[in-house]
Amino acid sequence: MSNRIILLTGAAGFVGHHFVEHILKTTDDTIIGVDALTYAGSLERLRDIQIDPFNHPRFRYLGYDFRQPAGQNLIRELRDVTHILHLGAESHVDHSISDPLRFVESNVIGTTNILNLARGLPNLELFVYFSTDEVFGPVPLDGDMHGHSELDRHNPKNPYAASKSAGEQMVVSFANTYGLPCIITRQMNIFGERQHPEKFIPKVVRSVMDGSVVPIHATPDKTRAGKRHYIHARNVADAHMFLLNKKPWTGTNPRDVESYHIVGEQEVDNLTLARMIADNVVALTGTGALKHEMVDFHSSRPGHDLRYALDGSKMRDLGWAPPLMFADSLKKTINWSLDRREWLDLNHAL
């Protein structure tokens, strides 16, 4: 198999830099990483994994804001790209509620610009669109473990989810109109090292250490917490490389855009997760305690849902399983965060 040349958007983001690390460690592929370096993106992530963004034999950083159309010079510079992994996106639900247009610009217009760029690449074999469980909307908190299948109807409940759903439709339209080879992947809650400190897991670690109260989003009667499937970022990267190697869509009509759900092996409610984090912090440091408050999820954060769920059987049937187990990867992430506390600091962040 010839080595791939991968264009990776969002390469300096939390998930993107884990993709860079995983690809460089497990393949001979070359990566061209683009990132606009908005508030959630930082080249420090790449430097922290010993990758010089401007001087590495298999990684090259390009500063490109894909909210703007790609010029011909950029398209010529990327002419040898064989695969595009379009991870770059605005993803904070609260921000989408306060500024929905920003999410349309990044996740719909930006995706369209990357798709247009892809059309001009003569060696492109595949465009991968990185989407989310939130496009389907919630499932009942009291429901069984059944999750949404790849073919279920979209029902987004906030502007972020709607913008990702619209991005999916642009991908399908480019496959149908231009024959662009595309697939869609959807993932659930991702965690790991160097995550932005505003996110739930680093926030709880910080709160356990400083004694602040953790809000736990719950039912209106404040008796039951919301649930999520959590998955480490390296598992998500591993699943994508599994797909690129296996090519399960081979032989299908290129206008039939296949989608794949990448799901963690364990669902956990957020109060249980907070307690797991606190137990790990106390065990590792000898200090700290969890202080939490159950809050009505919708009154405190409109547009949020208590439970999402995806059916991961398609990937399992193909032979993929997450290499990192949840409890072990959570413990390692917490241990790393305690060793590298600057990444928990909202002011240091990125």
Number of C-alpha atoms within 10 A of each C-alpha: 4 6 10 18 22 24 24 24 24 29 32 29 29 22 24 26 29 26 27 25 16 18 20 16 10 10 11 13 15 19 24 20 23 22 24 20 17 13 10 19 22 20 18 18 23 20 13 11 12 11 21 16 19 10 10 11 10 14 19 17 20 15 10 17 19 24 19 14 17 16 9 11 9 13 17 12 10 21 17 16 22 19 23 23 21 22 21 26 24 20 18 15 19 16 14 21 16 10 13 17 15 18 25 23 18 23 28 24 21 21 27 21 19 20 22 16 19 27 18 14 18 13 15 21 15 19 24 20 23 19 24 22 26 27 24 23 21 19 18 11 18 7 10 9 12 11 18 20 17 20 9 10 11 16 14 19 17 20 24 30 27 24 29 28 23 19 23 24 13 17 26 22 15 20 21 17 10 12 15 23 25 25 23 20 21 20 22 22 17 19 24 24 23 24 24 23 22 15 13 19 22 26 18 28 25 23 19 25 17 13 14 15 13 21 18 21 27 24 18 14 9 14 11 19 23 18 21 19 21 22 26 24 24 25 26 26 21 21 22 20 17 17 17 15 10 12 11 13 17 8 7 10 13 17 17 15 20 18 21 23 24 28 28 24 14 12 18 14 20 22 21 12 20 23 17 15 23 24 18 18 25 15 11 13 11 10 13 18 19 22 16 18 13 18 21 21 21 15 11 12 14 14 19 18 22 21 20 23 27 25 17 23 17 15 19 14 9 12 10 16 19 19 13 17 15 19 12 10 20 23 17 15 21 22 17 15 21 19 10 13 14 15 21 23 16 13 9 10 18 21
